[in-house]
Amino acid sequence: MNDLARRILDFLLVSDWVVLAYFVVVNTFYLLLLLAACLEMRTHFHTVRDELRWRILGSRFAPRISILAPAHNEAATVRDSVRSLLTLYYPNLEIILVNDGSTDETMAVLTREFELVAIHPIYRQQVRTKPVRGLFISRSFPNLLVINKENGGKADALNAALNFSTAKLVCAIDADTLVEPDALQRMVRPFLMSDNVVATGGTIRIANGSKIEGGRVVAPRVPRTPLAGIQVIEYLRAFFVGRLGLTRFGDNLVISGAFGLFQRSAMIAIGGYEKETVGEDMEIVARLRRHGYENKMPRRVAFLPDPVAWTEAPETLKILAAQRDRWYRGLSEVLWRHRRMLFNPRYGALGMIVYPYFLGVELLAPIVEALGLMILMISLAAQAVDWQFALLFFLAAYGYGAILSAATLLFEELCYRRYEGMADRCWLLLWALLENLGYRQMTVFWRLRGLVKLLLGERGWGSMVRKGFEQQRA
């Protein structure tokens, strides 16, 4: 063997060990997040155990809340979603739905189902948006306001709703989201307990396969299709380990765009949602937190595990691929825009722990995983490593992760037990085991494709075609 060949083999061997070490470190950090999440959940249960949330209903101190719901081509789900919002248990609530230039029957469904009538659109444009075509109020539900505007994207639609809001707090949700009746009572609690809170986030769960009646998930069920079922595992791990664990370490950098509660004045002060990014939900949280640190203003972002909203997950590879590469592009953009926070003690735990986690784990993981698999295959072919090392590699990369997913399911079962019956529990365990056999590798490819699109300057959102909750009724 000549000197060049030996150097190549040495490089492959070192690279394999570096990637293996990366997976061990990442999964060990996930284990630490799981332990931190358990401690945070214990603290949360002890804190809220003796509180009577129902007192908020009749309290004159309950702050007014505006629900901001952008809708673009949501005819299949908008009726149930709005009905869900109208039955929320919260006083002094207004609902602002924005029809963002839909080309389907979204506006017709809203007009027919909620008896909309036109009113004169007089408002103060504190945040610039695309032109508003019309303003409508419901005859049946006076607290329902519908804005019909030119298409400008989700961020633009949310900014339009901000302009019309009259509340202290605004709750940004997706129009295809079903919010549980007591969710706002739970979400508002951190604002009542502390002046340093700028936003709160709740848990998003997958509604696919569940029994839905009257805009409510009345019987949660685990989806029987692999794509939707595995996404249940992803969501449980993201919220009950990732976000709850990071709360223990120093709060979060992201609130799901499907369900979050914010100080309206703080959002107006920073100019509302950023339109030049596909990750507007993460970007506004990062900007709110930076603004708070830099101007000595409220900056804490609270995550609460028990306010729940349900959403419809993609069930086709095409739509799921578009969603994941968009999420990854959004993450990349946000981390680049706010890179000055990295290891900057000025931003406390946000700069020293939370930002490095999103950079080193969420952003780099698919890149390292793809390179690791390629290098491992080349190393096996060149006999730089043996099959025993390959087995160790896969156990560190995927076996460790499967154990953590199973631990997450146990965590959820002990705390909430949303899924009843042995059949659902068996399906959850099956999807947790199958996640690493093809599905995870596809998501790696989709995220890398998103990175390539970002580098090429592509900013499209892609399409999200939904079956609608009507398909899931009993």
C-alpha positions in Angstrom: 0.0 0.0 0.0 1.5 3.3 -1.0 1.7 6.4 1.2 -1.3 8.2 -0.4 -3.6 5.2 0.0 -2.6 4.9 3.6 -3.3 8.5 4.3 -6.7 8.2 2.7 -7.6 5.2 4.8 -6.3 7.0 8.0 -8.5 10.0 7.0 -11.6 7.8 6.5 -11.0 6.1 9.9 -10.5 9.4 11.7 -13.6 10.8 10.0 -15.7 7.8 11.0 -14.7 8.2 14.7 -15.4 11.9 14.6 -18.9 11.4 13.3 -19.5 8.6 15.8 -18.4 10.9 18.6 -20.7 13.5 17.3 -23.7 11.2 17.4 -22.8 10.0 21.0 -22.5 13.7 22.1 -25.8 14.7 20.5 -27.7 11.8 21.8 -26.2 12.2 25.3 -27.4 15.9 25.2 -30.8 14.6 24.2 -30.7 12.4 27.3 -29.8 15.4 29.4 -32.7 17.3 27.8 -35.0 14.4 28.8 -33.9 14.5 32.4 -34.2 18.3 32.4 -37.7 18.0 30.9 -38.7 15.6 33.7 -37.5 18.1 36.3 -39.3 20.9 34.6 -42.5 18.9 34.3 -42.3 18.0 38.0 -41.9 21.7 38.8 -44.8 22.6 36.5 -47.2 20.1 38.1 -46.3 21.3 41.6 -46.8 24.9 40.6 -50.2 24.6 39.0 -51.7 21.8 41.1 -53.5 24.0 43.5 -54.4 26.8 41.1 -58.0 27.3 39.9 -57.7 28.3 36.3 -61.5 28.8 36.2 -61.1 32.0 38.3 -59.6 33.6 35.2 -63.0 33.3 33.5 -64.6 35.8 35.8 -61.6 37.9 36.7 -61.4 41.5 35.7 -57.7 41.1 35.5 -57.8 38.6 32.6 -56.1 40.4 29.7 -57.9 40.7 26.4 -56.6 38.3 23.8 -56.8 38.5 20.0 -56.5 35.3 18.1 -54.7 35.9 14.8 -55.4 33.1 12.2 -54.0 33.5 8.7 -55.7 31.3 6.1 -54.6 30.6 2.5 -56.6 28.0 0.6 -57.9 26.4 3.8 -61.4 25.6 2.7 -61.2 22.0 3.8 -60.4 22.9 7.5 -61.3 26.5 8.1 -64.9 25.8 9.3 -63.9 23.4 12.0 -61.0 25.5 13.0 -63.1 28.7 13.5 -65.7 26.7 15.4 -63.0 25.5 17.7 -61.9 29.0 18.3 -65.4 30.3 19.0 -65.9 27.8 21.8 -62.7 28.6 23.7 -63.2 29.1 27.4 -61.8 32.6 27.8 -63.4 36.0 28.6 -62.8 39.1 26.5 -61.7 37.3 23.4 -61.6 38.4 19.8 -60.9 36.3 16.8 -59.3 37.8 13.7 -59.1 35.5 10.7 -57.2 36.7 7.6 -58.1 35.4 4.2 -54.7 35.9 2.5 -55.7 35.9 -1.1 -57.1 32.4 -1.2 -57.9 31.0 -4.6 -60.2 28.2 -3.3 -63.5 28.4 -1.5 -62.1 29.7 1.8 -63.9 33.0 1.8 -67.2 31.4 0.5 -67.1 28.9 3.3 -66.5 31.6 5.9 -69.3 33.8 4.5 -71.8 31.0 4.4 -71.0 29.3 7.7 -70.6 32.4 9.9 -73.0 34.9 8.2 -70.4 37.5 7.4 -71.4 41.1 6.6 -69.1 43.8 5.3 -68.0 46.8 7.4 -65.9 49.8 6.6 -62.2 48.9 7.0 -61.0 51.8 9.2 -57.7 51.0 11.1 -54.3 52.3 12.0 -51.6 50.6 9.9 -48.8 50.3 12.5 -47.2 47.5 10.4 -47.1 47.8 6.7 -48.9 45.0 4.8 -50.5 44.2 1.4 -53.7 46.1 0.7 -56.9 45.0 2.5 -59.8 44.3 0.2 -62.5 44.1 2.7 -63.4 43.7 6.4 -66.3 41.5 7.6 -67.9 40.7 10.9 -70.1 37.8 11.8 -73.8 38.3 12.5 -73.8 35.1 14.6 -70.5 35.8 16.5 -69.8 39.5 17.0 -66.3 38.7 18.3 -65.3 37.1 14.9 -63.6 39.5 12.4 -62.5 38.4 9.0 -60.0 40.4 6.9 -59.9 39.7 3.2 -56.6 40.9 1.7 -54.2 40.5 -1.2 -51.9 37.5 -0.9 -48.7 38.4 0.9 -47.7 35.3 2.7 -48.3 34.1 6.3 -46.1 36.8 7.9 -48.0 39.6 6.0 -51.3 38.1 7.0 -50.3 38.0 10.7 -49.1 41.6 10.4 -52.5 42.6 9.0 -54.2 41.0 11.9 -51.9 42.8 14.3 -53.0 46.1 12.9 -56.7 45.3 13.6 -56.2 43.8 17.0 -57.4 45.7 20.1 -56.0 43.3 22.7 -53.0 43.3 25.0 -52.0 39.8 24.0 -52.2 38.1 20.6 -52.4 34.4 20.0 -50.9 33.4 16.6 -52.3 30.1 15.2 -52.6 28.4 11.9 -56.1 28.3 10.4 -56.0 24.5 10.3 -55.4 24.2 14.0 -57.9 22.9 16.6 -57.3 24.6 20.0 -58.5 22.8 23.1 -61.1 24.7 25.1 -59.0 25.6 28.2 -55.7 26.2 26.3 -55.8 30.0 26.5 -56.4 29.9 30.3 -53.3 27.8 30.6 -51.3 29.9 28.2 -52.0 33.3 29.8 -50.8 32.2 33.2 -47.1 33.1 32.8 -48.1 36.7 31.8 -50.1 37.0 35.0 -47.3 35.7 37.2 -44.4 37.7 35.7 -43.7 41.0 34.0 -40.7 39.5 32.2 -42.7 37.3 29.9 -42.9 38.3 26.2 -44.3 35.1 24.8 -45.6 31.6 25.7 -45.9 28.5 23.6 -48.0 25.3 24.0 -47.9 21.8 22.7 -48.9 20.8 19.2 -50.3 17.3 18.6 -51.2 15.4 15.5 -55.0 15.1 14.8 -54.7 12.5 12.0 -56.7 9.4 12.8 -58.5 11.0 15.8 -62.2 11.3 16.3 -63.3 15.0 15.7 -66.7 16.4 16.5 -67.7 20.1 16.5 -64.2 21.3 16.0 -62.8 19.3 18.9 -60.6 16.2 19.2 -62.9 14.1 21.3 -61.0 10.8 21.1 -57.2 11.0 20.3 -56.0 8.1 18.2 -52.6 7.2 16.9 -52.5 7.3 13.1 -52.3 3.9 11.4 -50.3 5.2 8.4 -46.5 5.4 8.7 -46.0 9.0 7.6 -48.5 10.5 10.1 -47.7 8.0 12.8 -44.0 8.7 12.8 -44.7 12.4 12.9 -46.6 11.9 16.2 -43.3 10.5 17.6 -41.4 13.5 16.2 -43.8 16.0 17.7 -43.8 14.3 21.2 -40.0 14.3 21.2 -39.8 17.9 20.0 -42.2 19.3 22.6 -41.8 17.1 25.7 -38.1 16.7 25.4 -36.7 19.5 23.3 -38.8 22.5 24.3 -39.5 21.5 27.9 -35.9 20.6 28.4 -34.6 23.8 27.0 -37.0 25.7 29.2 -35.0 24.2 32.1 -31.7 25.3 30.6 -32.7 28.8 29.8 -35.9 29.2 27.7 -36.5 28.6 24.0 -35.7 30.2 20.7 -38.8 29.0 18.9 -42.6 28.9 19.4 -44.6 26.9 17.0 -46.3 29.1 14.4 -49.4 27.0 14.9 -50.0 28.1 18.5 -48.2 30.9 20.4 -49.2 33.8 22.7 -47.4 37.2 22.5 -47.3 40.7 23.9 -48.8 42.8 21.1 -46.9 46.0 22.1 -43.6 44.1 21.9 -44.4 42.8 18.5 -45.4 46.2 17.2 -42.2 47.7 18.6 -40.1 45.4 16.5 -42.1 45.9 13.4 -44.2 42.7 13.4 -43.4 39.5 11.5 -40.5 39.5 9.1 -41.7 38.8 5.6 -38.3 38.0 4.1 -38.0 34.6 5.7 -39.8 31.3 5.6 -39.3 30.8 9.3 -41.2 33.8 10.6 -42.4 32.0 13.7 -38.9 31.3 14.9 -37.5 34.6 13.7 -39.9 36.8 15.6 -39.1 34.9 18.8 -35.4 35.4 18.3 -36.0 39.1 17.5 -38.3 39.6 20.5 -35.7 38.0 22.8 -32.8 40.0 21.4 -34.8 43.2 21.6 -35.6 42.4 25.3 -32.0 41.7 26.2 -30.6 44.8 24.3 -33.2 47.2 25.7 -33.7 45.8 29.2 -37.3 44.9 28.4 -39.4 41.6 28.9 -37.5 38.8 27.2 -38.6 35.5 28.7 -40.3 32.9 26.5 -42.2 30.3 28.5 -43.2 26.8 27.2 -46.2 25.1 28.8 -46.8 21.4 28.1 -50.5 21.3 28.8 -52.1 24.0 26.6 -52.7 21.8 23.5 -53.6 22.5 19.9 -54.1 19.8 17.2 -53.0 20.0 13.6 -53.3 17.9 10.5 -49.9 16.4 9.5 -48.9 15.7 5.9 -49.7 12.2 4.7 -47.9 12.3 1.3 -44.1 12.3 0.7 -44.4 15.4 -1.6 -46.1 17.6 0.9 -44.0 16.4 3.8 -40.8 17.0 1.8 -41.9 20.6 1.1 -42.6 21.2 4.7 -39.3 19.8 6.0 -37.1 21.6 3.6 -39.0 24.8 4.3 -38.5 24.4 8.1 -34.8 23.8 7.6 -34.4 26.9 5.4 -36.2 28.9 8.0 -33.9 27.6 10.8 -30.8 28.4 8.7 -32.0 31.9 7.9 -32.9 32.7 11.5 -29.6 31.4 12.9 -27.7 33.5 10.3 -29.7 36.6 11.0 -29.1 36.4 14.7 -25.6 35.0 14.7 -24.3 37.7 17.0 -26.0 35.9 19.9 -23.7 32.8 19.5 -21.6 32.4 22.7 -22.4 36.0 23.6 -22.8 36.3 27.4 -24.8 39.5 26.9 -27.8 37.2 25.9 -27.4 34.9 28.9 -28.5 31.3 28.5 -30.0 32.1 25.1 -26.5 32.9 23.7 -24.5 30.4 25.7 -26.8 27.3 25.6 -29.9 27.6 23.5 -28.4 29.2 20.3 -25.5 26.7 20.3 -27.9 23.8 20.6 -29.9 24.9 17.6 -26.7 25.5 15.6 -24.8 22.4 16.7 -27.7 19.9 16.8 -30.7 21.1 14.8 -28.7 22.7 11.9 -25.6 20.5 11.7 -27.2 17.1 12.4 -28.5 16.4 8.9 -25.2 17.5 7.3 -23.1 15.4 9.7 -25.4 12.4 9.3 -25.3 12.5 5.5 -21.5 12.9 5.5 -21.2 10.1 8.1 -23.2 7.6 6.1 -21.3 8.4 2.9 -17.9 8.1 4.7 -19.0 4.9 6.4 -20.0 3.3 3.1 -16.7 4.3 1.5 -14.7 3.1 4.5 -16.4 -0.3 4.4 -15.7 -0.6 0.7 -12.1 0.3 1.2 -11.8 -1.9 4.3 -10.8 1.1 6.5 -13.3 -0.1 9.1 -14.9 -3.5 9.8 -18.6 -4.5 10.2 -18.2 -4.4 14.0 -17.4 -0.7 13.8 -20.4 -0.2 11.3 -22.7 -1.8 13.9 -21.4 0.4 16.6 -21.9 3.4 14.3 -25.6 2.5 13.6 -26.2 1.8 17.3 -24.9 5.2 18.3 -26.6 7.1 15.5 -30.0 5.3 15.5 -30.3 2.8 18.4 -29.6 5.4 21.0 -32.2 7.6 19.4 -34.8 4.9 19.4 -34.3 4.3 23.1 -34.8 8.0 23.7 -37.9 8.0 21.6 -39.3 5.1 23.7 -38.4 7.0 26.9 -40.3 10.0 25.5 -43.4 7.8 25.0 -43.1 6.6 28.6 -42.7 10.2 29.8 -45.9 11.2 27.9 -47.8 8.2 29.2 -46.9 8.9 32.8 -47.8 12.6 32.6 -50.8 12.9 30.3 -51.9 9.5 28.9 -53.6 11.1 25.9 -53.8 7.9 24.0 -55.9 5.2 25.6 -55.9 1.5 24.9 -53.1 -1.0 24.3 -53.5 -0.8 20.6 -52.6 2.9 20.4 -49.6 2.3 22.7 -48.4 -0.5 20.5 -48.7 1.6 17.4 -46.7 4.4 19.1 -43.9 2.0 19.9 -43.9 0.5 16.4 -43.6 4.0 14.8 -40.8 4.8 17.2 -38.9 1.7 16.1 -39.5 2.3 12.4 -38.6 5.9 12.4 -34.9 5.2 11.8 -35.6 2.7 8.9 -35.9 5.0 6.0 -38.0 7.9 7.3 -35.2 9.6 9.1 -32.9 9.3 6.1 -35.6 10.9 3.9 -35.9 13.9 6.2 -32.1 14.3 6.1 -32.3 14.4 2.3 -35.2 16.9 2.4 -33.4 19.2 4.8 -30.2 19.2 2.8 -32.3 20.0 -0.3 -33.7 22.9 1.7 -30.2 24.1 2.4 -29.3 23.9 -1.3 -32.4 25.9 -2.1 -31.5 28.5 0.4 -28.0 28.9 -1.0 -29.5 29.3 -4.5 -31.8 32.0 -3.2 -35.1 30.2 -3.4 -37.7 31.5 -1.0 -40.9 29.6 -2.0 -43.1 28.1 0.7 -44.4 25.1 -1.3 -47.9 23.8 -1.1 -49.7 22.2 1.8 -52.8 20.4 0.5 -55.0 19.0 3.3 -57.6 16.4 3.5 -59.6 18.3 6.1 -60.9 17.3 9.5 -64.2 16.3 7.9 -62.4 13.2 6.7 -61.7 12.2 10.3 -65.2 12.4 11.8 -66.7 9.3 13.3 
